Amino acid sequence: MADGTRSRVRRRRLAAGRNRLGALPDDVLHHTLTYLSVTEAASAAALSSSWRHLWRSYPLVLEDKGIPAPARDALVPRVLADHPGRFRSVILYNCRLASLNRELPGWPRLLVDKSTQQLLLAHHDWTVIQPDSARLLPADILRCGSLQVLSLDFWTFSADLSRRADISLPQLQILTLTRIVVSDRDLECLIAACPVLESLRLTLNSPKHVRLRSKSLRCALVGLSKVEEFTVVDTPLLQRLYLFQQINGGAVRIACVPNLRVLGYLDTRTHKLQIGDSVIRPDTMASARTVVPSVEILALALNLGISEEVKILASFLRCFPNVETLHIESAPHKPPVTSSEPSGEHHARFYQEVSQVDCLRAHAKKMVIHDFRGDQNEFEFIKFIAKNAEELQFFLVIVSDEGILSSADKVKEIKDELQYVQFRTGISAVLRELPKAGIPYRLKRAADLAINDPFQC
């Protein structure tokens, strides 16, 4: 085909595409534009004149991830300033504060005036954990009454936040704070300013004392931080409390959470658990003041070869008598096991205290051992469970260690030994070889209340 003919064919096809776009009803174009990023919408506008007036009049969807770096500093402020309609979603993964302030000094107020519904202001550099005082969050962001979803990463909050009477986020349902410098009191004030908040995620933030009090909160995720004291009080709708990779462990205090259904990971090595006014110790026995009967899915992290940790395991389990699904993350020996730890014939006495726990003996229907390495103490624990759990219907062992997964002989050895374990309920242990999922994936699952068990791989 000659070059001239090819050109004519291309022009006819392009014209046909424009005609088909132009023939679409306005309501269909409106709906489609809702889900287009600014770069995609601009491309559509260039393709068909029918899109142009609609794009400018319909709520803006702006995301800077697809905008080339050299043009980003100029393009983002220009789009914000020029768009005459409301803002549906503004997602800035690389929010350059100096550039925005220079190019569009009133940008925070503009977000308020344009009734922004979803806002993400982040910083792309993960080599720095916390910002300095110069990266101060504009106060207008916390006065945006239209916000439903707010994600903030790498900001310093004003020191007088708790004294401001005008901080209000009346429609906010989802709040994510990452690498935020904020005082304990101001964080509590911010949560109180969100009367319909349902989901809260706190990661790598500065407060050492976190206190959750909310009449609407249903899901809370807290981790990768140096929180020394984490308290949940008077949060009647909370269904899920997900604790991940706490750097210092610290105290976990739970009071007045009648609907809490999913809890974990509680770490027997570092967490100090308190139910109401009662601190849970290895010798704490169950009572009306020390139990949370609503919890059905519980996740614990411990070293199964350390006697003190197994004692704490027993005391933790007594606090949650109705657990039906139990996840245990098997921690490696750090430091190495000493001669005072059990081996061989001592294991039966070692787990004796655990055998008296009702939820393990008479309620648990499903158990999962994560990060299984095939250590002798792990197999002894499985044998103990097999002998004592009366209601167990499913038992899963997950191997995630790369060194083990790369050795077919080691995997076969684990599989062979599991086959010899006889459960009193007649089931067999299931072995799954599964590399550990990354933190972003795990947090995404944990925040999704439609997923019944966020700890299940």
N, C-alpha and C positions, 0 to 999 in steps of 0.2 A: 504494500500500500504506500502511495506517495506521501511525502511529508505534508503537502497541502491538504490531502484528503484526511489524514490523521488529525490535523488541526481543526478542520471543519467538524469532524466527529466529536472531538473533545468539546468544542464550543456548543454543539447541539446538546450534548449530555449535561454540560454545566447549566445551560439555559433550562433544560427540562428539570434539573434539580431545583433551580430557583423557583420555577413555576409550581412544583409540588409543594415546596415550603410555603409559598405565598398563598396556596389554596387551603392551607390548614386553618381551622377556626381559631379565633383569638384565645378562647379558653384553653385549647390544647397547647398553643404556643406559650401561654402563661404558665401552665403546669410544667411544661418542659423546661422553661427558663429557671424555674425554682431550683432545679437540680444541676444547673450548669455553673462551673466556676467562671470567674471573670474572663479568663483567657478563652474558654470554650464559647462563652456567650459572645465575645467580641468576634470570634471566627464565624459564628452563625450570623451575626449582624452584617459581616462583610459579604456573606454568601447571599443573603436575601434582605431586601429593604423592609420586608414585612416584620422582621425581627427588631429593627432598630428602635422604633418608638416604644415597643413593648419592653425591651431590655432596659431602657432608661426610666420607664415608669414602674417597673416591677421591682420588688424588694431585691436588693443587691446580695449576691453571694460572692464574697471575695476571699480567695485563698492564695497565699504568696508562694506556696511550695513549687508551683509550676512556672513561676516567673523567673527569667534569667537574672542572676545576681547583679550584673551591671545596671540593669534597668529598674530593679526593684525599688530602690530608694526614691526614685522620682515617680514611678508608676503608681505605687500604693497610695501616697497622699493625693495624687491627681484623681484617681478613681473615687476615693472617699469624698473629695471636694466636689467633683463634677456630677456625681449621681444624684438626680433630683428626688428619687423615691426613697422608701424606707430601706433599712439594712436588715436582711434576714440572717446572714451569717458572715462574720468577719474572722478569718483564721489567719493569724500571722505567726508562723513558726519561727521567723527571725525578726522579731519586733525591735527595730533599731530606734531607740528612744530619741537619741540626738537628732537623727534624720527626720523623724516625724515632727518633733518640736520645731525644727527649723523650717520644714516645708509646709507644715499645716499646724500652726500653733494651737488652734482650738480643737484638735482631733478628739480629745476625750469627751468634750461637751457635744461634739457632733455625733458621737456614738449614742449618746443619750437622746438627743433631739430626733435622731433617725429611727428610734424605737428598735434598736438592735436586739435580736432574740438569742443568738448564739455568738459567744466571743471567746477567742483563744489568743492570748498574748504570751508568747514564749521567747526563749533565747536559745539559739542553736548550739552554743558552745558548752559542752558537757565536761570540759577540763576544769571548770570552776564550779564548786558545789553551791556556794551561796553568794549573792550579790553584795556590793557595797552600798553605802547609804545614798550614793548618787543615783542609783536606779530606783527611784521612788515611784510607787504606783500612784498615778493621778487619782485624786479623791473622787472625781466624777464617775469613775468606773463603778464605784460602790454606791452610786446614786441612780443607776440605770434601772428604772422600774420595769422595763420591758424584758430584761434578761431572763431567759429560762435555763440556759446552760452557760457556765463560766469556768474557764480553765486558765489559770495563771501560773507561769513558770518563770522563776528567776526575777523576783521583785522584792523590794523592801517596803513594808507597810509603814504609813505615818505613825509616829510615836503617840499621837493623841487620838487614835482611832476610837478608843472606847469612850472618849469624852465628846464625840461628835453625835449630835442628836439626829442628824440628817442622813446617816448611813441606813439605806433601806433597799432590799432586793426582794420585793413582795411576790414576784413570780418565779424566783429562781428554784429550780428543781434539782439541778446537778451542779456540784461545786468541786473542782479539782485544784488543789494547791500543791505545787512542786517547787522545791528550793526557794521557799519564802521565808524572809526574816520578819517575824511578827511576835509580839509578846503573848504570853499565856492568856492574859486578860483580854487582849484585843481579838485573839482568835475566838474566844468564847463570845465576845460581843458580835463578831461577824456572823457566827452561826445563829445567834439570837435574832439577827436582822433578816433572816431567811425563813419566814413562817411556813412555807410550803416545801422546804428542802427535803428531798427524798434520798439522795445519794451524795456521799461525801468521801473524797479521796485525799489523804494527806501523805505526802512522800517527801523525804529529805528536807523537812522544815525545821525551824529553829526552836520551837517551844519544847521545854522539858517537862511541862505539866499540861496535859491535854484533858479538858473536861467537856464531855459531850452531854448536852441537855437540849432535847428537841422533841416537840410534840408530833412532828411529821416525818422524821428521819427513818428510813427503812433499811439502808445499807451504808456501812462505814468500812473503809479500807485504810489502814494505817501501817506505815512501815518505812524501812530504810532511814530511820531517824534515831536520835539519841533521847527519846522520850523516857523520862525516869518514872513518871506516874501517869497512867492512862485511866481515866474514870468515865464510866457511862452511868448516868443517873437520870431518872425520870424521862426515859425515852421509850414511851409505851408501844410505838409501832416498829421499833427496830427488829428486823428479822435476821440480819446477817452482820457479823463482826469479823472482819478478815484482817488478821495481824500477820505481817510478813517481814522477815529479816530485820527484826528490831536489833539495833546495834548494841544497846546496853541492856536489853531485857526490861527490867524495872517492874513496878507494881501495876497490876491490872485489876481494877476495882469495878465490880458490876453490881448495880442496884436498880431495882424497878425497871426491868426489861421483860415484861410478861410474854412478849411474842418472839423473843430471841430463839431462832431455830437452828442457825448455823454459826459455829464458833471455831476459830483456829487461825493460825497455829499457836497453841499455848506451849511454851518451851519449859520443860522441867528443869533445865539447867540455869535459866536466867529469870524467868517470870515468877513474881510473887503474887499469887492469886488471892483476891479478897472478894467475898460474897457478902453484900450488905456491910455489916460491921465486923464480920468474922474473917480473920486472916487464916487461910488454909495452910496447915502444916502437915508433915507426914503422919502425925498421930490424930489428925482431925477426923472425927466421925460424923456421919451424915445426920443432919437435923433439919427442921423446917427453916432454920435461919441460914443454912449453908448450902442449899440446893437451888438449882435453876431448872425446874422440871420441863420447861418448854424446849430445851435444846435436844434436837434429834440427830444432828450431824456434827461430830466433834473431831478436830484434828490436833494431834499432839506431836511434839518433837522431843526425842530423848535418846540416850545411849542405853540400849537394852542390856549392856554388860555392867552397868554401874548400879550398885544396890540402892544408893540414896535416890537415884533418879527413878528407879522402879517403885520405891516407896511413895515418892511424890506423884508418880503416875496413878497409884492406887487412890491417893487422897484427892487428886483432881477428878478421877472418874466417879467418886462418891458424890461429887457436887452436881453431876448430870445423870440422874438415875434413869432417864428415859431415852438415852442415846441408842439409836438403831444402826447408825453407820459410824464406824470409828476408823479414822486414818491415823497411822503412825509413821512419822518420818524417822527412820533409823539413822542416828547420828554416829559418826566414826569416833574412835577412841582418841580424845584429845584432852589431857595427855594420855600416854599409853596406860593400859590397864595395869594396876599394881597387884601385888600378891594378896591384898585384902579383898579383892573382888572374886566372885564365885566362879567355879569351874567344875565340870564333871558332875559328881554326885550331889553337889551343894545346890544345884539349880531348883530342885523340888522345894526346898525350904525357902530359897530365894524368892520364888513367885507365890508363896503361900498366902501372903497378905493380899495379893491381887485376886486370888481365887475367891475371896469373900465379897468382892464387889458385885452387887446385884446387876448393874447394867451390863457388865461383861458376861456374867454367867447366865442371866435370864432374859436379857432384852436385845443385845446386839445381834443383828441379822446379817450385817455385812462388815467385813474388815479388809483394809488395804494397808500393806506394808510398803512404804515408798523408800527408794534409795537402798534397797536390799543388796548386801555384798556377799552373803553366804558365810558370815561369821558364825562360830559355834553358838554364841549367845542368842543370835537371831533364830537359829533353828530350834534351840531349846524353848524360846518364847512361843514359836509356832506350835510346837508339840504341847505346850501347856494350854494354849488356846484350844487346840483340837480336842484335848481331853476334857476341858471344863465348860466350854461355851455350849449351852443347851439349845439355843435358838438359831445358831449360825447357819445361814443359807448360801453365803458366797464368801470366798476368801481369795484375795488377789495379792500376788507378790510382784512388785515392779522393780526391775533391775535397770538402773540408769547410768551407772558408772561406765565411762568410755573404755577404761582398761579392761573391765569384765566383758563388756559387749564385744570387744575386739578379739576375745578369746573364746572360740567355739568350745574348747575343752572345759573352761570354767563354767560357761553357761550350761553345758550338758551335766556337769557335776552338780550344780544347783538343782537342775530339773530332776535328776535322778533321786537326789535325797528328798525332795519334796514329795515324790511319788510314794515314799514309804510312810509318810505321815497319815495317820488314820484319824479322821474326825468323828466324834460321837454322833454327829447328825448325818453321817454318810456322804458328805460332800468331799471333793478333792480340791486341793489348792491349785489355783491357776497362775501360771508364770507369764509375765508379759515383759518383753524387752523393749524399753522405750526411753530414748534420751530425754533428759529433763527439759521441759519447756521453758522458754525465756520469761523473764518477769513481765514484760508488756502483755504477752499472751495470757499469762496467769491472772493478771489484774483485770484484763478485759472480761475474762470469764467470771471472775469474782464479783464484778460490778453488775453483771447481768442476772437479775433476779428470775429471769425465765429459765435459767440453768439451775436445776434442782440441787446439784452437788458441785460446788466450784472447785473442790479438791480432786475430783475424779478426772483422770487424764483422758 
